C-alpha cells in the first residue's frame, strides 16, 4: 500500500509509506469512524492513499490560536 501523509492545512509532506505489505489495520485506519475516514483518507485510481493530518507547525499555530481551526485552510 502506498500512503502519503499531508498536512490538511499547509499541504506539507509529513511522510510516505511505500510498502505493499502494510495494511490499513496496521496503520490504525480501522479505528476511525466512517466519518473520520471520509474526512481524513482519500484514494485515487492509481492505488495511492492520501491521509490528511496536521503537521507540528500547524498544530502549534492552532494551539496558540484555536479560533483558526474554524477556517477551512487557515495557513495558506
C-alpha positions in Angstrom: 0.0 0.0 0.0 1.4 3.4 -1.0 0.4 6.0 1.6 1.2 9.7 1.7 0.6 11.8 4.8 0.0 15.5 4.1 -0.9 18.4 6.4 -4.5 19.2 6.0 -3.8 22.9 6.4 -0.5 23.7 4.7 -0.1 20.7 2.4 3.4 19.9 3.8 4.5 16.4 3.1 4.7 14.7 6.5 5.8 11.3 5.3 5.3 8.4 2.9 5.0 4.6 3.2 5.5 2.6 0.1 5.3 -1.0 1.2 2.7 -3.3 -0.3 2.8 -5.4 2.9 1.4 -2.6 5.1 -2.3 -3.0 5.8 -5.0 -0.5 6.8 -5.2 -2.3 10.1 -1.5 -1.9 10.8 -1.9 1.9 10.1 -4.9 2.0 12.5 -7.4 3.1 9.9 -9.9 0.5 11.3 -10.1 2.6 14.5 -11.6 5.6 12.6 -15.3 6.1 12.3 -16.7 6.2 8.8 -17.0 10.0 9.1 -13.4 10.3 10.2 -12.2 8.0 7.3 -14.1 10.1 4.8 -12.6 13.3 6.2 -9.0 12.1 6.6 -8.4 9.4 3.9 -8.7 9.6 0.2 -7.9 7.1 -2.5 -7.0 7.7 -6.2 -7.4 5.4 -9.2 -3.7 4.5 -9.1 -4.0 2.9 -5.7 -2.4 5.9 -3.9 -3.8 6.6 -0.4 -3.5 10.1 0.9 -4.0 10.8 4.6 -4.6 14.4 5.7 -3.4 15.1 9.2 -1.9 18.1 11.0 1.8 18.8 10.9 3.6 20.0 14.0 3.9 23.6 12.8 0.2 23.9 12.1 -0.6 22.2 15.4 1.5 24.7 17.3 -0.3 27.5 15.5 -3.7 26.1 16.3 -2.6 25.6 20.0 -1.7 29.4 20.1 -4.7 30.5 18.0 -7.6 27.9 18.4 -10.0 30.2 16.6 -8.1 29.5 13.4 -9.4 25.9 13.4 -12.7 27.4 12.2 -11.2 28.3 8.9 -11.1 25.7 6.1 -7.4 26.2 5.3 -6.1 28.9 7.8 -2.4 28.9 6.9 -2.5 29.3 3.1 
